[in-house]
Amino acid sequence: MGLTANADFLSADEQAHLRQSAWLRQRTHVLGDSPFFQRLWDGQEPPATLSELPSLPLCDKEDLRQSQREHPPCGDYLATPMTRANRIHRTGGTTGEAMNLALSARDAHITAVVGGRAHTASGLGPGHRVIHCMNYQLWMGGLTDHLTLEQTGATVVPFGVGDSVRLIRTIRELGVTAISSTPSYPAVLARVIEEEFPDLEPADLGLRLGLFGGEPGVDDPEFARRMHATWGMTARNANYGVTDVMSNIAGQCEHSSALHFMAPDVLHAEIIEPETGAVLPIEAGISGELVLTHLERECQPLVRFRTGDVIAVEATGPCVCGRTVPRFRVKGRSDDMVVIRGINVFPTQVAAEINALDTLSGEYRIRLRGAPPHDRLPLEVELASGADAPADLATTLTARIKQSLGVTASVELLPAGSLPRTAGKTRRVIREN
């Protein structure tokens, strides 16, 4: 039982049947073996059909943190003995608390196969040599995503982060054709090439495919255009995941810039209205917070978990690539959303306007000073290297943001190279209270 070959190509009815069958097994496991959900449900019997799942309460990240505080190290949503855990990852603890993520051997296998579907859709496969530049130290995106890359049949070079000079030499010496990293990392490499390899241009490295994830904005066509212009590579959002649920559950294909949901047999997805929790239909044009339920998870199964990601459904019919799964875009995380005079603004929306102007590097920060409410969007934007910035550049960007987002920005232009580059996730919203 479990994974179904080519599940992302099956009909919607076939996928629904797989989910329902898996849920009947999973509900027994969770009800009998998860003290966390026994307590949360407080004697309520979980429904036998997924259509009735909204009768159960939602859970969120803070619930999981509290569970691990009270029941270290993995919380009482660990539904197996610790001896069943084949691997334990940790989150970075950027909020002050690292989370422990336990996977059984079966959990790890399912995670790798589903992530492999996403990378395959994004164009990776046999014949590619892909260098993986995510942090291998505890973080799920290192080893786990490495294994998803291997599922495609590509040759994987496990580089990690740091020592960018060595990375550039490795790419050239091994004839690497693809890179897996955060979308902000190529900017780091471009700077290193400029400083350390003056006879090279980024496109000289021969990278043809960029598989990005871990940060928003990758599916912006302007981002893809910039990557191709600078590197000669096709840039794809190949790695969208939710750490507590599964490291990679969605990716783009060559025919669509939206994300394909690649776990139709092992995850049940809902969309809710963030403020009320009301369930919304999964259909084109619907926007709301993504909620996920494990249908195949041994160690830390989650039911109706609020991801905090606000998504917009683009299509539910078959794609030109043949996949039949829903396609969506990530508007942003609810905790990254900025409210300006009552208007919700996500960093991805701001990035789209910045990336449209070639005189800007694409690097930016939203720096919020003081407590809300905020009446302007305080924006630090970096000039492109060697670009002659027109005198009205700040005015032009302000006008674009006003027209597209309906808010007034306060734009500060910074010299090229002013903002920090990082191999990890780049913080776009800085809150200074």
Summary of the structure (lengths in Angstrom):
residues: 433
radius of gyration: 21.8
end to end distance: 50.9
largest distance: 68.8
contacts: 1449
relative contact order: 0.12
helix: 32%
strand: 27%
